[in-house]
Amino acid sequence: MVELLPLMLERVGILIIVAFVLSRMKSFRQIIHNEHDISAKVVMIIIFGTFGVISNYTGVRIGHGTVTSQEWLTNMDSESAIANTRIMGVTIGGLLGGPIVGIGVGLIAGLHRLTLGGFTATACAISTISAGVVTGFLSKRFNVQEGLSPWKAIMIGITMEFAQMGVILLLAKPYEEALHLVEVIAFPMIAINGFGTLLFVLIIQEILQEQERTHALQTHKALYIANQTLPFFRQGLNVDSCTKAAEIILNWTNADAISITDQSHVLAHVGAASDHHIPLGNMATELTKKVLEQGNITIAKTAKEIQCFNPCCPLEAAIVLPLQVHTKTVGTLKLYFTDSRKLDRVEQELAEGLGKLFSVQLEMAELEVQRRLLKDAEIKALQAQVHPHFLFNAINTISSLIRTDTDKARSLLIKLSTFFRSNLQGARQMLIPLEKELEHVEAYLTIEQARFPDRYKVELEIDEAFKKILIPPFTLQPLVENAIRYAFPKAQNGTVKVRAFQEDGGMVLLTEDDGKGIQPELLGRLGNQTIDSVKGTGTALWNIKKRIEEIYGHTASFQIESKLDHGTKVWIKLPLTQQKWGEDVVKSVYR
C-alpha cells in the first residue's frame, strides 16, 4: 500500500500536466465555455475518454504478489489487476459535460479496460461505466460552470472510488484475491484520485473565472468607451461627432482603424487606410453595404471578404456592426484590423457590446430631439394662449391715447413690444433669469391697468438676490394673468401679490390673490390635466407644472390652494442648486 502511493501520485501528475497544457489552449477553453453544444460534447467525450485510455495503459500492475509500474499495460493474465486514475477522468467528464459526456467517457474507458483483461476487468468496466452515468446526471445538481465547491468535487471523486471498490468485491473472483487487492489499492486510489479530481476541478474553474474576469474587463472598457462617446453620439450621426467618437474608440481598442457611416456615406474614418476611406465619400467596401441592407453583425477575416475598391488597402479583417434606432439600421460601426489574428473573440465581444451601447445612445439622441420638439410645441401652446382680445384691446387702448396722451401711448407701445418679445425669446430657452420673467409680468400689467385703471392692485415682493436666479419662462406671467382674468368679478377691486423668498434651501415663488377662489370640484384637476370650460381650460397651469417636473424632477413642487370667496394661492418651489446653468446663454439672448 505504501509503495503504491507515490506511483499513483505520479500517474495523477501526468494527467494534471496534460490538463494544464489543455487549459492553456484556446480551443479547449472554447469547448469548456460551450459545454452545451453537441460538437463540444463530442470533443469532450474524445478528450476525457482518451484520459481514461491513457490511465489504463499507464496504470500500475498488481499481481503475483508484486507491484509493477515500469511498463505500458496492453494485456494482463487472469491473476493480475490494475491500479490507475481511470475513474478520475470519467468523473470530471461527467460533471463537466453532463449525462451524454459522462456515459460516452464511461463507455470508452470501461470497455477499453475490459479489453486489457485481468480478474477485475469486468468489475472495473462496470464501475467505470456506472461512474460516468452517475456523475453525468449529478452534473445538473453540482454544476462546475456555476462554481462547484472543490470539496464537493473531492467527495464525488472519493464516492466513485468507493463504489469501484465495492463492485470489485461483489463481482471479482476469487473473492479472497479481490479482498486482498482492495486492501492494497483502496486507500491509495481513493486518496490520490480524490486529490486529482480536486486539482482538475480547480483548473476548470480557473478557466471559467478567467473568462468572467475577461468579460468584466471588457464590460468595464465598453462602458468607459460608451461614457466617453456619449456626448458625441447624443448629437446624432454627423461628421464632427462621429470623428471624435471614432478617435476615442480607436484609442481604447486594439483595432487599427475605426469607421462610422450613416446609410449612404462614410462619416468618419480614423487610423489605417485613411487615404482612401474618406469622410463624406461613398462607401468604400461592399461589406458595409451588406450590413446596412441586412442589419446583421458581419465579420470578415480576409481582405477579399472586406471587398475594398482599393487593391492596395492594408485592412485584412473587420467586424461591422449595425447602428440601429428602433430596429431600423441608420448606420454602421466598423472596427478594422491590418492583421486578421488581432480580431479575436475578445475584440468581437467588445465590438458587439459597443454596437449595442451606441445604438442605445443614438436612440437617446432621437428621444432628445423629440423632447425638444415637444417642449417647443408646449411653449408655442403657451404662447397661443395669449387671448386674441388682449392684442386687439391693447391696440384700441393705445389708439385712443394717441390723441390725448401721446407719451403714455408711446410707453404702452414699448410695453406691448416687450411683452411679445418676451414671448418669442422665452420660447428659445429652458431657463431665464427671474428679472426677465418679471419684465414680462410688468409689461402685461401696464397694458391691462391702462385699460382698467384702479380695478386691481399688484404687489411685488422680490428680494434683489433672487432676480438673477433662473426659472422656466412663462411661469409667473400666466399665473398673474389668470388671477386678473378669473379671480375678480367686474365690479370687484382686488389685489394680486407675487412674492419670492427662500425656504428649506429652495426658492418659493408665491402668486396670491384675494378673489373669488376656485370651485372644489375643479381644484384637484387644475395643474394635473386640462379641463373643458367656457371660461378656461387650465392649459397654462398644466404646462407650468409639467415643465417644472421635467426640468427639476422631484426636487421641485407645484401646488394650488384655494378657498371660495377668500382667494387662491399658487406655490412653486424650485431648488437653488441648479440655478447657474445656462446663465451666459440667457444673457446673450436678452442683450
SEPANU-377771 format. One record per residue: z negated, y negated, x of N, C-alpha, C, O in turn. Coordinates in steps of 0.1 Angstrom, whole numbers, plus 5000, padded with zeros to 4 digits. Layout:
<recs>
ZYXZYXZYXZYX ...
</recs>
This chain:
<recs>
500050125008500050005000500049875009500749785006 499249875019499049765028500349735035500849615036 501049845040502249825048503449785039504449725044 503349805026504349775017504449625013505449575010 503249555014503249415010504149325018504949255013 504149325032505049245039506449275037507349195038 506749405035508149455033508649395020509749345019 507849395009508249344996508349184997509249134991 507449125005507548985006508848945013509448835010 509249025023510549005029511649005020512548925021 511649105010512749115001512748994991513848944988 511648954987511548844978512048714985512748634980 511648704998512148595006513648585007514148475006 514348695008515748695008516348634995517248554995 515848684984516348634971515948484969516748414963 514748444973514448304972515348214980515748104976 515648264992516548185001517948174994518548064994 518448284988519648274981519648184969520548104966 518448194962518248104950518247954954518847874947 517647924966517547784971518947734974519347624971 519747824981521047784985521947754972522647664972 521747844962522447824950522047694943522947624937 520747664944520347534937520947414943520947304937 521447424956522047304962523547294958524147194962 524047394952525447404948525647334935524947364925 526647244934526947164922527247254911526847234899 528047364913528547454903527347524897527347544884 526347564905525247634899524347544891523847584881 524247424895523447324888524047304874523447284864 525447294874526147274861525847394852525747374840 525847514858525547634849524147624843523947654832 523147584851521847574847521747464835520947484826 522447354837522347254827523147284814522847224804 524047384815524847414803524647564799525647634798 523347594798523047744796523547794783523647914781 523847704773524247754760525747774759526247834749 526447734769527947754769528247904773527547954782 529147964765529348104767529848134781529548244787 530748054787531248074800530048064810530048144820 529147974808527947964817527148094816526548134826 526948144804526248264802526848384810526148464816 528148394809528848504817528548484832528348584838 528648364837528448344851526948374855526748434865 526048334846524648374848524348524848523648574856 525048594840524948744839525448794853524748884858 526548744858527048794870526048754882525848844890 525548634882524748594893523448674893523048724904 522748674882521448744882521648904882520748974886 522748944876523049094878523249124892522749234897 523849034900524049064914522749064921522549134930 521848974917520448974923519849114921519249164930 520049174909519449304906520049414915519349494920 521449404917522049504925521649494940521349594946 521549364945521149344958519649394960519349454970 518849374950517449424951517449574952516649634959 518349644945518349784945518849834959518249924965 519849774965520349814978519349784989519249854999 518649674988517749634999516249674996515349625003 516049764987514649804983514049884995514749925004 512849914993512050005003512050144997511450164986 512550235005512550375001511150435003510550415013 510650504993509350574993509550714990509950754978 509250804999509450954996509051035008509050995019 508651155005508151255015507051195024506951225036 506251115018505051055024505350945034504550905042 506550895034506950785043507450665035507850675024 507450555042508050425037509150385046508850355058 510350375041511550345049512150205044512450195032 512350115053512849985049514049945057514749845053 514450005067515549955076516850025073517550085082 517250035060518450095057518950035043518149985035 520350045041520949995029520950115019521650215022 520250115008520050225000521250244991521550164982 521950354993523150384984522950504976523450514965 522050604980521750714972520450774978520150764989 519750844969518450904973518351044967518951084958 517451124974517251254969516251254957515751144954 516151364951515351374939513851354941513151344931 513351344953511951324955511651184960510451164963 512551094960512350964965512350854954512850884943 511850744957511850624948512050494955512050494968 512250384948512450254954511450154949511150144937 510850084959510049964956510949844958511349814970 511249754948512149644950511749524941510749524934 512649424941512449304934513349294922513649184917 513849404917514849404907514349334894515149254888 513149364890512649314877512549154878512649094868 512349104890512248954891513548884887513448794879 514648934892515948874888516248894874516748794867 515949004868516149034854515248934845515748884835 513948924849513048834842513548694842513548624831 513948644853514348504854515648484846515848384839 516648574847517848564840517648564825518248484818 516748654820516448654806515748524801516148474791 514748474809514048354805514948234805514848144797 515948234815516748114816517948114807518348014801 518548234804519748244797519648294782520648284775 518548344779518348394765518748544764518948614774 518848594751519048734749520348784755520348894761 521448714754522748764759522648784774523048884779 522148684781522048694796520948804799521248884808 519848804792518848904796519349044794519049124803 520049074783520549204781521649244791521649354796 522449144794523549164803523049194817523449294824 522149114822521549134835520749264836520849344845 519949294825519249424824520149544825519849634832 521249534818522149654819522749664832522849784837 523249564839523849574852522849624862523149724869 521649564863520649604873520149744869519949824878 519849774856519349904853520350024855519950124860 521550004850522550104852522850134867523050244871 522850024874523050034889521950114895522150204904 520750094891519550164896519750314892519350404900 520250344881520450484876521350554886521150674888 522350484891523350554899522850584913523350674920 521750524917521250554930520350674931520150734942 519950724920519150854919517750834922517150724922 517050954925515650954927514850994914515450984903 513651044916512951094904512550984894512051014883 512550854898512250744889513450674884513350564878 514650724886515850654883515950624868516250504864 515750724860515750694845514750604840514950504833 513450624845512350534841512650384845512350294838 513150374858513450234863514550174855514550054852 515550244852516750194844516250144830516650044826 515450234823514950194810514050074811514249984802 513150064820512249954821512949824825512649714820 514049834833514849714837515549664825515549544822 516249754817516949704805516049644795516249544789 514849714793513849664784513349524788513149444780 513149504801512649374806513649264803513349154799 515049294804516049204801516049164786516149044782 515849264777515849234763514549154759514749054752 513449194764512149124761512148984766511848894758 512448964778512448824784513548734777513348614776 514648804774515748724767515248664754515548554751 514548744746514048694733512848604735512548524726 512148624746510948534748511448394753510648304753 512748384757513148264763513148144753512848034757 513248174740513248074730511748014728511647894725 510848104730509448054729508947994742508247894742 509348044754508947994766510147934773510747994782 510647814769511847764773511747694787510947604789 512447754797512347704810512847554811512347474818 513947534803514547394803513647294798513747174801 512647334789511747234783510347234791509447184785 510347294802509147284810508247404809507047394806 508747524811507947644811506847634822507147604833 505647654818504447654827504647754838504947874835 504547724851504647824862503747934860504048054863 502547914854501548014852502048114841501748234842 502648064831503248144821504348234827504548354824 505148174836506148254843505548364851506148484851 504448344858503748444866503348554856503548674859 502748514845502248614836503348704830503148824828 504448644827505548714822506148814832506348934829 506248764845506748854856505748964858506249084860 504448934858503449044860503449144849503349264851 503649094837503649184825504849274826504749394822 506049224830507149314831506949424841507449534840 506349384852506049484863505049584858505149704861 504049544851503049634845503749734835503549854835 504649684828505449764818506249864826506349984822 506849824837507649924845506750034850507150154851 505549994855504650104860504350204849504250324851 504150144836503850234825504950324822504750444819 506150274822507350354819507550464829507850584826 507250434842507350534853506350644850506650764852 505150614846504050714844504450804832504150914831 505150734822505450814810506650904812506751014806 507650854819508950934820509251004833509951104833 508650954844509051024857508351154858507151174855 509051254863508451384866508751434880509751394886 507751504886506551544881505551424879505651324887 504551444870503651334867502751304880502451184882 502351404887501551384899502251294909501651204915 503551314911504251234920504451084915504350994922 504651074902504750944896503450874897503450754900 502350934895501050874896500750824910500250714912 501050914920500850874934501750754937501350664945 503050754932503950644935503350514930503450414937 502850514917502350394911501150344919500950224920 500350434924499150394932499650314944498950224949 500750354950501250294962501950164960501750064967 502850164949503650044947503149944937503649824937 502249974929501849884917501349754922501949654918 500349744931499849614935500849534942501049414939 501549594953502549514960503649454951504049344952 504149544942505349494934504849394923505549294921 503649424917503149324907502849194913503249084908 502249194925501849064931503048994937503148874934 503849064944504948994951506048944941506548834942 506349034931507348994921506848874912507648794908 505548874909504948764902505048634910505448534904 504848644923504948534932506348484933506648364932 507248584934508648544935509148474922509948384923 508748534911509148464898508648324897509348234893 507448304902506848164902507748074911508147964906 508148114923508948034932510348004925510847894926 510848104919512248094913512147994902513047904900 511148004893511047904882510847764887511347674881 510047754898509847614904511147554909511447434907 512047644914513347594919514147554907514847444908 514147634896514947594884514447464879515247374875 513147454878512547334872512847204881513047094876 512947224894513247114903514647074900514946954900 515547164897516947124894516947044881517646944880 516247094871516147014858515546884859515946784853 514446874867513746754869514546654877514546534874 515346704886516246614894517346554885517746444886 517746634875518746584865518146474857518746374854 516846504853516146404844515946274852516146164847 515646284865515446164873516746094875516845964875 517846164877519146104878519546034865520045924865 519246104854519546034841518745904839519245804834 517445914843516645794842517145684850517145564846 517545714863518045614872519345554866519545434866 520245644861521545594855521245514843521945414841 520345554835519945474823519445334827519845234821 518545334837518045204842519145124847519145004844 520045184855521145104860522045054849522544934850 522345134840523245094828522644984821523244884817 521344994818520644884810520544754818520744644813 520344774832520344654840521744584840521844464839 522744664842524144604842524444544828524944434827 524044614817524244554804523444424802524044334796 522244414807521544294806522144184814522144064809 522744214826523344114834524644064828525043944829 525344154821526644114815526544064801527444014795 525344074795525144034781525643894778526343874768 525243794786525643654783527143644783527743554776 527943724790529343714791530043784780530943734773 529643914777530243984766529943924753530743944743 528843854751528543794739529443674736529543624725 530243634746531243524744532543584739533443514736 532543724738533843784734534643814745534343794757 535843874743536743914753537743794757538643764749 537443734768538343624774538343634789537543714794 539243564795539443584810538143544817537743624826 537543434814536343394822535143494820534543534830 534843524808533643614806533943754811533043804817 535143804810535443934815535443944830535044044836 535943834836535943834851534543844857534243914866 533643764851532243754856531543894853530843944861 531843944841531244084838531744184847531044274852 533044184850533644284859533144274873532944374880 532844154878532244144891530844204892530444264902 530144184881528744244881528844394881528144464888 529744454873529944594872530344654885529844754890 531244584892531744634905530644634915530544724923 529744544915528644534924527644644922526944684932 527444694910526444784907526844924905526045014901 528144954907528645094906529345134918529545044927 529745254920530545304931532045284930532845334938 532445224919533845204917534445114927533845024932 535745134930536445044939537144924932537644834938 537344934919537944824911537444844897537244954891 537344724890536944724876537944634869538344534873 538444694857539344614849538944614835538444714830 539144504828538844494814540044434807540644334812 540444494796541544444788541244424774540244474769 542044344767542044344753543044444748543444534755 543644424736544644514731546044504736546844584734 546244394744547644374749547644324763548744344770 546644274769546644214782545444254791544444284786 545744244804544644254813543844124814544444024817 542544124811541844004811541043984824540843864828 540744094831540044084844540344204852540344314847 540544184865540644294874540144254887540644154894 539044314892538444274905538344404913538144514908 538544384926538444494935539844544940540744454940 539944664944541244724949542344704939542144704927 543644684944544844674937544944544928545644534919 544144444933544144314926545544244927545844144920 546344284937547644214939548644244928549444154926 548444354921549444374910548744404897549444404886 547444424896546744424884546244284881545144244885 547044204875546844054874546344014860546944054850 545243944859544743894846545843824838546643744844 545843844825546843794816548243844818549243804811 548343944827549644014828549644134818548644164812 550844194818550944314809550244424814549844434826 549944524806549244644810550044714822551244734822 549244744833549844794845549944954844550745014852 549145014835549145164835549345214821548945154811 550045324820550245394808548945454803548745474791 548045484812546745544808545945454799545345504789 545945324802545245224793545845224779545145214769 547145224779547845224766547445344757547245334745 547345454764546945574757545545564751545345604739 544645514759543245494754543245394742542445414732 543945284743544045184732544545254719544145214708 545545344721546145404709545245504703545045514690 544545584711543745704706542245674705541645734697 541745574712540345534711539445634717538245634713 539945714726539045814733538945794748539745734754 537745834753537545824768538545914775538646024771 539145854785540145934793539845924808539545824813 539946044814539646054829540946094836541546194832 541246024846542346064855541946094869541146014875 542346204874541946244888543046234898542746264910 544146184894545246164903546046034900545945984889 546745984910547445854908548545884898548945794890 549146004897550146034887549646024873550345984864 548346064871547746054858547545914854547645874842 547245824863547045684860548345614856548345534847 549445654862550745604859550845454860551345384851 550445404872550645264875552145244878552745324885 552645124874554045094877554345074892555445084896 553245044899553445014914553345144921552245194921 554345194928554245314935553245314947552845414952 552945194952552045174963550645154959549745114967 550345164946548945144941547945234948548145354948 546845184953545845264961544945344951544045424956 544945314939544045374929544445524926545545544922 543445614929543745754927543045824916543345934912 541945754911541245814900540745704891540545584895 540445734878539945634869539345694857539645804853 538345624852537845654838538045534830537545424833 538645554819539045444810538245464797538345564790 537445364793536645374781537045274771537345154774 537145314758537545214748536345124744535245174743 536644994743535544904738535844884723536844834719 534844924715535044934701534144844693532944824697 534644784683533844694674534044744660535144734654 533044804654533044864641534144964640535044964631 534145064650535045174651536545134654537345224655 536845004656538144964660538144934675537344854680 539144984681539344964696539944824698541044804695 539144744705539544604707539944574722540444474725 539644674730539944664745539544784752539144884746 539544774766539144884774538344834786538544724791 537544924791536844904803537245014813537245134809 537744984825538245074834537545074847537444964853 537145194852536545204865537545284874537845394871 538045214884539045274893538345324906537445264911 538945424912538445474925539645504934540745554929 539545464947540645494956540545644962541445684968 539345704959539145844963538645924951537645884945 539446024946539046094934537746164935537046184924 537246194947535946254948534746164945533746214942 535046044945533945944941533645944926532645904921 534645994918534445994904533846124900534446214895 532546134902531746254899531146244885531346144878 530346344882529746344869528746234867528646174856 528046194877527046084876527845954872527345874864 528945924879529645804876530245804862530345704855 530645924858531245934844530145904834530445834824 528945964836527945934826527545784826527245734815 527445724838527145584838528245504831527945414824 529445534834530545464827530545474812530745384805 530345604808530245624793529145544787529245484776 527945544794526845464789527145314788526845244778 527845264798528245124799529245094788529144984781 530145184785531145154775530445144761530845054753 529445224758528745214746527945094745527945024734 527245054756526444934756527344804754527044714747 528544804761529344694760529944674746530244564741 530244794740530744784726529744724717530044644708 528444764719527444704711527344554713527144474704 527444514726527444374729528544294722528344184718 529744354722530844294715530644284700531044184694 530044384694529644374680528644264678528744194668 527744244687526744134686527444004687527143904680 528443994696529243874697529943834684529943724680 530543944678531143914665530143874654530443784646 529043944654527943904644527543764647527243694637 527443724659527043584662528043484657527743384651 529343524659530443434653530243424638530343314632 530043544632529943544617528643464613528643394602 527643474621526343404617526643254618526143174609 527343214628527643064629528543024618528342914612 529543104614530343064603529543054590529742964582 528643154589527743154577526943024577526742964566 526342994589525542874590526342754586525842664579 527542744592528442624588528642614573528642514567 528842734567529042734553527842684545527942614535 526642734550525442684543525242534545524842464535 525542484557525442344559526342264550526042164544 527642314549528642254541528142254526528442164519 527542364523527042374509525942274506525842214496 525142244517524142144516524742004514524341924506 525741984522526441854522527141834508527141724502 527641944503528341934490527341904479527841864468 526041914481525141884471524941734469524241694459 525441654478525341514476525941484462527141494461 525141434453525641414439526841314440526641204445 527941354434529141264434528741124428529341024433 527841114418527440984413526740904423526740774422 526140964433525440884443526440794450526140674452 527540854454528540774461529140664452529240554456 529440704440530040604431529040494428529440384428 527840534425526840434422526540344433526340224432 526540404446526240324458527440214459527140104462 528640264457529740164458529740064448529939944450 529340104436529240004425528139904428528339784425 527039944433525939854437526339754447526139634446 527039814458527539724468528539624463528539504467 529439674454530439584449529839464441530239354442 528739494434528139384426527339284435527139174431 526939334447526239244456527139164465526739064471 528439204466529239134475529338984471529438894480 529338954458529538814454528138734454528138614456 527038814452525738744450524938744463524138654466 525038854471524238864483525038944493524839064495 525838874500526738944510526039014521526439114526 524938954526524239014537523639144533523639244540 523039144520522439274515523539374513523439494516 524739334508525839424506526339484520526539604521 526339394530526739444543525739544548526039654554 524439514546523339604551523439744544523239844550 523739744531523839864523525139944528525040074528 526239874531527339944536527040024549527440134552 526239954558525840014571524940144568525140244574 524040124558523140244554523940354549523740474551 525040324540525840424535526640504546526740624545 527140424555527840494566526840574575527240684580 525640524577524640604584524340734576524240844583 524240724563523940844555525040954557524741064559 526240914556527341014557527541054571527941174573 527340964581527441004595526341114598526641204605 525241094592524141194594524541324588524241434594 525141324577525641444571526641524580526441644582 527541444586528541504594527941554607528241664612 527141474613526541514626525541624625525341704634 524741624614523741724612524441864610523841964614 525641864605526341994604526742054617527042174617 526741974628527142034641525942084649526242144659 524742064644523542104652522642194645522542194633 522042284652520942364646519642294646518842314636 519342204655518142134656518441984659519341964667 517741894653517941754656516541684657515541744652 516441574664515141504665514641464651515441424643 513341464649512741424636513141284633513441244621 513241194643513641054640515041034634515240944627 515941134638517241124632517241164618517941114609 516441264614516241304601515641194592516041174581 514741124598514141004592515140894589515040824579 516040874598517140774596517940814584518340734576 518240944583518940994571518140964559518740924549 516840994559516040964547516040814544516140774532 515840734554515740594552517040534546517040454537 518240584551519540534546519640574531520140484523 519240694527519340734513518440644505518840604494 517140624510516140544502516640404500516440344489 517240344510517640204510518640184498518540084491 519540274498520640264487520040284474520340214464 519140384472518540414459517640304454517640264443 516940244464516040134460516740004457516339924449 517939994462518839884458519239894444519439794437 519440014439519840044426518740024416518839974405 517540074420516340074412515140014419514240084424 515139884420514039814427512739844420512539834408 511739864428510339884424510140004414509040014408 511040094413510840214405509940314411509240384404 510040324424509140424431508940364445509540274450 507940424451507540374465507440504474507040604470 507940484486507940584496507040544508507240444513 506140634511505240614522505540714533505540834531 505740664545505940754557504740744566504440634571 504140854569503040864579503440964590503141084589 504240914599504740994610504240944623504440824627 503541024630503040994644504140974653505141064653 504140874661505240854671505540974680506640994684 504441044683504541164692505441274686505941354694 505641274673506341374666507841344665508641424661 508241214667509541174664510641234673511841244669 510241274685511241344694511241494692512141554698 510441544684510341694682511541734673511941664664 512141844676513341894670513041974657512142054657 513841944647513742014634515142044629516041984634 515242144620516542174614517042044606516241984600 518342014607518841904599518741934584518642054580 518841824576518741844561517441914557517542004549 516341874563515041934560514341834551513841884540 514141714555513341614547514241544536513741524525 515441504540516241424530516441494517516241424507 516741624516516941684503515541694496515541684483 514441704503513141704496512841574490512341564478 513141464497512941334492513841304480513441244470 515041344481516041324470515641404458515641354447 515141524460514641604448513441534441513441524429 512541484449511441414443511841294435511341274424 512741214440513241094433514041134421513841064410 514841234422515741264410515041344399515341324387 514041424403513441514393511941494390511441534379 511241424399509841414397509441304387508341324380 510241204386509741084378510741064366511941044368 510141064354510941014342511340874345510740804352 512440834337512940704340511940584338512040484344 511040614329510040504326508840504336508040414335 508840604344507640614353507840564367508940594373 506940494372507040454386506140554394505040594390 506640594406505940704413505940674428506540574433 505240764435505140744450505440884456505140984452 506240864467506640984475506040964489506340854495 505341064494504741054507505441154516505541274512 505741114528506241204538505341194550505241084556 504741304554503741304565504141414575504741514572 503841384588503941474599502641474607502241374612 502041594608500841604615500641744622501341834618 499741754631499541874638498441954632497441904628 498642094631497642174625497842314631498942374631 496742374637496742504642497842524653498542634653 498042434661499042444672500542424667501442444675 500742384654502042364650502242234643501242154641 503442194639503642064632503942094618504642184614 503242014609503342034595504141904590503741794592 505241934582505941834575505541844560505841954554 505041744555504541744541505241644533505141524536 505941684522506541594513505841604500505741714494 505341494495504441494483504841384473505141274477 504741414460505041314450503941334439503241434439 503741224431502841224420503541234407503041174397 504641304407505441314395504941414385503841454384 505941464377505541554365505341694369504841774361 505641734381505441874385506541964381507541924375 506342094384507342194382506742304372505542334373 507542344363507142444354506742574361507442614370 505642634357505142754364506142864365506242934375 506942884355507942994355509042974365509743064369 509242844369510242814379509642814393510342824403 508342784394507742764407507942874417508242864429 507743004412507843114420509243154425509443224435 510243094418511643124421512243024431513143054438 511742894430512242794438512042824453510842854457 513042814461512942844475513242984479513643014490 513143074469513443214471514843254466515343354470 515343174457516643204451517143084444516442984442 518443084441519042974433518743014418518543124414 518842904410518542924395519542854387520242764392 519742904375520642844366519942734358519042764350 520342614360519642504352520642384351521442354360 520542314340521342194338520942084348521742014353 519642074351519141964359519241994374519341904382 519342124378519442154392519442304395518942384386 519942354406520042494409519042544420518842664422 518342444426517342484436518042534450517342584458 519342504451520042544463519542474475519442544486 519142354474518642274486517342344491517242364503 516442374482515142434487515442574493514842614503 516342654487516642784492517242774505516942854514 518142684508518842664521517842624531517842674543 516942534528515942494538515042604542514842624554 514642684533513742794536514442904544513942954554 515742934541516443034548516742994562516643074571 517042864564517342824578516142824586516142854598 514942784581513742784588513342934592512942954603 513543024583513243164586514243214597513743294606 515443184596516443224606516143174620516243244630 515843044621515542984634514243024640514143054652 513143024632511843034637511143174634510143214640 511743254625511143374621509843364615509643274606 508843444618507543444612506643334618505543314613 507143264627506243154633506343024625505642934628 507143024615507242904606507042944592507043064588 506742844583506542884569507042764560507142654564 507342804548507842704538507042734525507042854520 506442644519505542664507505642544498505642434502 505742584485505742474474504542494466504142604461 503842384464502642374455502942274444503442164447 502642304432502942204421501942234410501542344407 501642114403500742124391501342024381501641914384 501542074369502141994359501341854357500141854356 502141744357501541614355500741564367500141454366 500741644377499941594389500841594402500341544412 502041634401502941624412503241754420502741864416 504041744430504441854438504341824453504441714458 503941934460503841924475504742034481504742154477 505541994491506342094499505842094513505941994520 505242214517504742224531505742294540506242404536 506042244551506842304561506142304574505842204579 505742424579505042434592505942494602506542604600 506142424613507042464624506242474637505342404639 506642574646505942584659506342474668507542424667 505542434677505842334687506342384700506842314708 506242524701506642584714508142584717508542594728 508942574706510342584708511142454707512342454706 510442344707511042224702511842144713512442044709 511842184725512542114735513942164737514842104744 514242274731515542344733516642254727516542204715 517742224735518842154729518742004729519641944722 517741944735517541804733518641724739519041624733 519141764751520241684757521441684748522141584747 521741804742522941814734522841724722523741654718 521641724716521441634704521541494707522241414700 521041444718521141304722522641264724523041154720 523441364730524841324732525541314719526441224718 525241394709525841384696525541254689526341194683 524341204691523841084684524040954691523540854687 524640964703524840844711525640744703525940634708 
</recs>
